[in-house]
Amino acid sequence: MTPPAQLQHLVTEIVRGFPSARIEFDPFPSGVCVVHVLLNGREFELDYSPERGTGVSENFDDTPPFIGADEAFESLDAATNRFKALLASAARGETRPSPFATMALHDKPSSD
């Protein structure tokens, strides 16, 4: 199965826009694709599944493997836009947010 054009364009944009980034792009025969980027000491991952949607995460040194995405998107375009925003934040040298601020998908922020 050919990866979606949005992901191919995303990888091209990352290569051109963030030349110091280390990129891994893994398209699997099932249609699932993983984009993994290291940039300025920060680590990001976009996981796409044709049946299950797309997840975007920032991984930390103590992030356990296979725990699921920090944010889930039904739209691949929305997920790639969020991914690019995280990369831009890293490129500007912004510090990463606390991993303790991450919520599970079913959690809702308090209204305090």
N, C-alpha and C positions, 0 to 999 in steps of 0.2 A: 504494500500500500504506500502511495506517495504521501510524504508529509504535507500538511496544509501550506498553502502559499504564504499565509500570515507568519508561520514559523520560519519559513525560509527567508522571508523579508526581515524578520526580527534578527536572525543570526547575521545577515548582511549588515544591518544597521549597527549591531553591536561591534562587529569587526571594524567598520568604518568610524563609528563614533567614539569607541573606547579601545584604542589600539593596544593599551597595556593590559586589557582584560584577558584572562585565560578562559576559553570557551570549550565546552564539550556539548555536542549535539548528537543525541542518540535516537534516531528513528527506528522503531521496531516493526517487524512484519505485521504485527497485530494492529498497527495504526497508532499505537501509543508512542509519544515522543517526549524526550526529556532534554531540557536546555539547562545546563549547569554553568554558572559564571562566577569566577573569582575576580574581584576588582577592589583594589585599595584595601586589602585585608578583610573584605566582606565577601560572603558566599551566598549566592542566590540560586534558586531552582524553580523552573517552570515545568510542571507535569501536565501533559495533554493526553486525554483519552477521548476518542470519538464517541464513546457511549456514556462516559461518566463526567465529562466536563474538564475544566482546567483548574489547576491549583498553583498558587505562587507562594513561595516561602523564602525567608532568610534563615539560613542555618548558622548556628553558633557552635563553638567547640564542644559544648555539652548537649547539643541536640541529639536525641536518640534517633537511630535510623528507622525509617518506615513508620513514622507516626502520623503521616498525613500532612496536608498543606496548611499553612497559616491562614490563607484566604482562598475561597473557592469562587469560581466564575462560571456562569453558563455560557457567556460569550467569550470566544477566543480573543476578539479585539479588545475587550475590556481587560482581560488578563494580560495581554501583551503591553497594553498601555500602563498598567500597574507595574509590570516588570521593568519597563523602561524608566518609570519614575524612580523606582528603587535604585537602578543603576546610576541614574543621574545624581541621586543623593550621595551615593558612594563616590562618584567622580568628583563631586564638590568637596569631598573630604568630611562630610557630615558623619557624626558618630552614629553608631547603630542604636536602635531603641533597646530597652531592656527586654530580654527574652521572657521576663515574667509578665509583660504587658500583653502577651499573646493570648487570645481567647479561642476556645473551641468553637466550631461553626454554630453550635446550638446555643452558645452563651450570648447574652445580651448585656451591653454596658449598663451600669447602674445609672439612675436618673438623678444622682446626688449633685 
